[in-house]
Amino acid sequence: MRHDFPAPLLWHDWSRLCADIGERRAGTAEERHAAEFIAGAFRAAGVASVETEEFPCTSLHAARADVHERVGRTWRRVEARPLVGAPPTSGSVTGKLVWLEMPEGARTLRPGSLRGKVLALFGPLPTSLPLHRRLLSASPLAVIHVDDRLPFAWAKNDGVYPYWARRHGMPPTLAVPYLEAWRWRREGVREVRVRVAVDLRDATSQNVIAELPGSDPRLPALVVTAHHDTQCNNVGADDNASGVVCLLALARALAPARRLRRTIRLISFGTEEQLSVGSAAYVRQHRPTTRYTGLVINFDSVASPLGHTQMSVAGDAALGRYASRQLARHGSDVAIVPEIIPFSDHFPFNRAGIPSVWFMRPNFPGGRWQHHSVHDSLENVSVAEVQRLLGAVHPLIVRLASSPTWPFAHTLPSAQLALARKLGRELYG
């Protein structure tokens, strides 16, 4: 089944999300406006069953990070961003600047070893709970994250794992631009003053679910996902208005067509940027339905004009081979990453034993150069790349939804399931 995806329609959806609504942080009026727009677009496409489900979330109402370096007897201000979910400092704190290169420097962390000091952490923040606990026990006044994936002159906007913050605690954590940190190290900056003020409030977020019923409800369904929220201070044109644009385009292509054998659910999740809170809420709320899901196809950050289209596969090897062959038949060659990755909306389904493919388009060794910054804007996305991807994924979806059997398993292999559950317990609780 061949379908064209007109550029004006794609651009209309992108513009509504990014130009008209703008930044869509979890729990804000703007995120709700995005959910309402998506629900209306699903209905306009001809989907009869559209529901919006609410769930509780934590919303960043206001945040500010101030960092000053000591220059002789004066203080010079440096751009900084607080990481969402981390606590504030107790007023302004001043301390010796201590460097830690991660992960190789983790062995130097000792209880109380950073008391009264500010830690500049170069590399990844801890992704394992034992390492996070070691960092906490060292008791830094604050952690300044220098993300080695983003060697630029601006500070990224990001967050911490909400479960870790609630369950285990979190030091005040913020980010400064890579090039400022480079200068600090080169010039031997020794002392900094840090203040982080954060106003987090209980709020409500939304998942939007459009269901296209299949003719055989006994067959496991196909779920196609994206997320409509953003991090702070950017409109998320790639991350992840691009994924929502794909969902709405697929709704317009699939809803008017003949009924297929399997049910297809198109879901736009809220609060993904706090570690897939909306997706996890959906899986918990729909456990019986989730058990009858055979595959999740997730779109997240797919529109870089220059990049490598990548398909992360959680499932048996046959799934990756089958999907890549079908995509290649329709003009899309993808790089396969056979890995359980807990950082997008497919993962709560993986934890429930369901295979997934996640499409993204990295353009930089660390992922995407515009990651969570003001540069994730409409001028830095490509309609043509989304058209190319949709032109290949749409026939894959139709083929899968039309087939009584699939040449791959509907469940994760046991080793992958064990890993997904372990990661889920550590990161999600």
WOHUNOR-V309030 format. One record per residue. RES is the residue in one letter. SS is DSSP state (H for helix, E for strand, C for the rest). PSI is psi as a letter, one per 30 degrees, with the letter a starting at -180 (* if undefined). NEAR is the number of other ideal C-beta (glycine too) atoms within 12 Angstrom. Layout:
RES;SS;PSI;NEAR / RES;SS;PSI;NEAR
//
This chain:
M;C;j;20 / R;C;k;15 / H;C;k;25 / D;C;k;16 / F;C;j;30 / P;C;k;18 / A;H;e;21 / P;H;e;14 / L;H;e;28 / L;H;e;40 / W;H;e;28 / H;H;e;24 / D;H;e;45 / W;H;e;39 / S;H;e;24 / R;H;e;30 / L;H;e;45 / C;H;e;36 / A;H;e;18 / D;H;e;19 / I;H;e;31 / G;C;b;27 / E;C;k;33 / R;C;h;46 / R;C;k;42 / A;C;k;48 / G;C;g;32 / T;C;l;32 / A;H;e;21 / E;H;e;31 / E;H;e;45 / R;H;e;30 / H;H;e;24 / A;H;e;47 / A;H;e;41 / E;H;e;25 / F;H;e;34 / I;H;e;46 / A;H;e;32 / G;H;e;21 / A;H;e;35 / F;H;e;37 / R;H;e;22 / A;H;f;20 / A;C;f;27 / G;C;g;19 / V;C;k;33 / A;C;e;16 / S;E;j;21 / V;E;k;31 / E;E;k;25 / T;E;k;31 / E;E;k;26 / E;E;l;23 / F;E;l;30 / P;E;k;24 / C;E;l;36 / T;E;k;32 / S;E;k;34 / L;E;j;40 / H;E;e;20 / A;E;k;18 / A;E;k;34 / R;E;k;23 / A;E;k;40 / D;E;k;31 / V;E;k;44 / H;E;k;27 / E;E;k;32 / R;E;k;25 / V;E;j;19 / G;C;c;10 / R;C;g;7 / T;E;l;11 / W;E;k;20 / R;E;k;21 / R;E;k;19 / V;E;k;35 / E;C;k;29 / A;E;l;39 / R;E;k;38 / P;E;k;43 / L;C;k;43 / V;E;k;44 / G;C;f;38 / A;C;l;40 / P;C;l;27 / P;C;l;29 / T;C;l;32 / S;C;i;14 / G;C;a;15 / S;C;k;23 / V;E;k;32 / T;E;k;24 / G;E;l;28 / K;E;k;22 / L;E;k;38 / V;E;k;32 / W;E;k;28 / L;E;k;34 / E;E;j;20 / M;C;k;29 / P;C;f;23 / E;C;f;13 / G;C;g;25 / A;H;f;25 / R;H;f;14 / T;H;f;19 / L;C;k;30 / R;C;l;16 / P;C;k;13 / G;C;g;14 / S;C;f;22 / L;C;g;32 / R;E;k;20 / G;C;g;19 / K;E;l;29 / V;E;k;44 / L;E;k;41 / A;E;j;44 / L;E;j;40 / F;E;k;31 / G;C;a;26 / P;C;k;26 / L;C;l;36 / P;C;k;34 / T;C;g;23 / S;C;k;21 / L;H;e;23 / P;H;e;17 / L;H;e;27 / H;H;e;33 / R;H;e;22 / R;H;e;28 / L;H;e;39 / L;H;e;32 / S;H;f;21 / A;H;f;31 / S;C;h;27 / P;E;l;38 / L;C;e;34 / A;E;l;44 / V;E;k;47 / I;E;j;52 / H;E;k;44 / V;E;j;39 / D;C;j;37 / D;C;f;25 / R;C;f;27 / L;C;i;35 / P;C;i;21 / F;C;l;29 / A;C;g;20 / W;C;l;28 / A;C;k;35 / K;C;l;43 / N;C;k;37 / D;C;a;38 / G;E;l;41 / V;C;l;38 / Y;C;j;36 / P;H;e;32 / Y;H;e;28 / W;H;e;35 / A;H;e;28 / R;H;e;20 / R;H;e;18 / H;C;f;24 / G;C;l;22 / M;C;k;35 / P;C;l;43 / P;C;k;40 / T;E;k;45 / L;E;l;51 / A;E;k;48 / V;E;l;44 / P;C;k;27 / Y;H;e;32 / L;H;f;20 / E;H;e;31 / A;H;e;37 / W;H;e;21 / R;H;e;19 / W;H;e;30 / R;H;e;22 / R;H;e;10 / E;H;f;15 / G;C;h;13 / V;C;k;30 / R;C;f;20 / E;E;k;28 / V;E;l;41 / R;E;k;31 / V;E;k;44 / R;E;k;28 / V;E;k;38 / A;E;k;24 / V;E;k;31 / D;E;j;18 / L;E;k;31 / R;E;k;18 / D;E;k;15 / A;E;a;28 / T;E;k;26 / S;E;l;42 / Q;E;k;40 / N;E;k;47 / V;E;k;42 / I;E;k;38 / A;E;k;39 / E;E;k;28 / L;E;j;38 / P;C;k;22 / G;C;l;28 / S;C;f;17 / D;C;j;19 / P;C;f;15 / R;C;f;13 / L;C;k;26 / P;C;k;35 / A;E;l;37 / L;E;k;42 / V;E;k;47 / V;E;k;50 / T;E;l;47 / A;E;a;52 / H;E;k;50 / H;C;f;54 / D;C;l;53 / T;C;l;46 / Q;C;a;40 / C;C;l;39 / N;C;g;30 / N;C;l;35 / V;C;f;40 / G;C;h;49 / A;H;e;44 / D;H;e;48 / D;H;i;46 / N;H;h;50 / A;H;e;50 / S;H;e;50 / G;H;e;49 / V;H;e;53 / V;H;e;48 / C;H;e;51 / L;H;e;54 / L;H;e;46 / A;H;e;42 / L;H;e;48 / A;H;e;45 / R;H;e;32 / A;H;e;35 / L;H;e;41 / A;H;e;30 / P;C;f;17 / A;C;l;24 / R;C;l;14 / R;C;k;20 / L;C;l;27 / R;C;e;27 / R;C;k;36 / T;C;k;32 / I;E;k;43 / R;E;k;43 / L;E;j;45 / I;E;k;55 / S;E;j;53 / F;E;k;54 / G;C;l;50 / T;C;h;45 / E;H;e;46 / E;H;f;49 / Q;H;h;47 / L;C;h;40 / S;C;h;50 / V;H;e;43 / G;H;e;43 / S;H;e;49 / A;H;e;40 / A;H;e;33 / Y;H;e;40 / V;H;e;38 / R;H;e;25 / Q;H;f;21 / H;C;h;28 / R;H;e;19 / P;H;e;11 / T;H;e;23 / T;H;e;28 / R;H;f;17 / Y;C;g;26 / T;E;k;37 / G;E;f;37 / L;E;k;47 / V;E;k;49 / I;E;j;50 / N;E;k;46 / F;E;k;51 / D;C;j;48 / S;C;i;49 / V;C;g;48 / A;C;g;48 / S;C;k;34 / P;C;e;23 / L;C;k;19 / G;C;a;30 / H;E;j;23 / T;E;k;37 / Q;E;k;35 / M;E;j;43 / S;E;k;37 / V;E;k;38 / A;E;j;45 / G;C;a;41 / D;C;l;25 / A;H;f;19 / A;H;e;19 / L;H;e;36 / G;H;e;30 / R;H;e;21 / Y;H;e;29 / A;H;e;41 / S;H;e;30 / R;H;e;23 / Q;H;e;31 / L;H;e;34 / A;H;e;19 / R;H;f;18 / H;C;g;27 / G;C;g;20 / S;C;j;31 / D;C;k;20 / V;C;l;34 / A;E;k;21 / I;E;k;27 / V;E;j;22 / P;E;i;28 / E;C;k;26 / I;C;j;33 / I;C;j;30 / P;C;g;35 / F;C;h;33 / S;C;l;41 / D;C;f;49 / H;C;f;48 / F;H;e;40 / P;H;f;44 / F;H;e;50 / N;H;e;46 / R;H;f;36 / A;C;g;34 / G;C;g;34 / I;C;k;40 / P;C;l;43 / S;E;l;50 / V;E;k;46 / W;E;j;48 / F;E;k;50 / M;E;l;39 / R;E;i;40 / P;E;l;31 / N;C;g;29 / F;E;k;22 / P;C;e;14 / G;C;f;20 / G;E;c;31 / R;C;k;38 / W;C;f;29 / Q;C;g;39 / H;C;j;38 / H;C;h;38 / S;C;l;36 / V;C;f;28 / H;C;f;29 / D;C;i;39 / S;C;l;27 / L;H;f;32 / E;H;f;17 / N;H;g;32 / V;C;l;41 / S;C;j;28 / V;H;e;30 / A;H;e;19 / E;H;e;34 / V;H;e;44 / Q;H;e;32 / R;H;e;30 / L;H;e;42 / L;H;e;46 / G;H;f;29 / A;H;e;35 / V;H;e;43 / H;H;e;38 / P;H;f;29 / L;H;e;38 / I;H;e;44 / V;H;e;31 / R;H;e;28 / L;H;e;40 / A;H;f;38 / S;H;f;25 / S;C;k;24 / P;C;f;18 / T;C;l;17 / W;C;k;28 / P;C;h;21 / F;C;l;30 / A;C;k;24 / H;C;g;30 / T;C;l;27 / L;C;k;34 / P;C;l;24 / S;H;e;13 / A;H;e;15 / Q;H;e;31 / L;H;e;25 / A;H;e;17 / L;H;e;24 / A;H;e;35 / R;H;e;23 / K;H;e;19 / L;H;e;30 / G;H;e;29 / R;H;e;17 / E;H;e;26 / L;H;e;36 / Y;H;f;32 / G;C;*;21
//
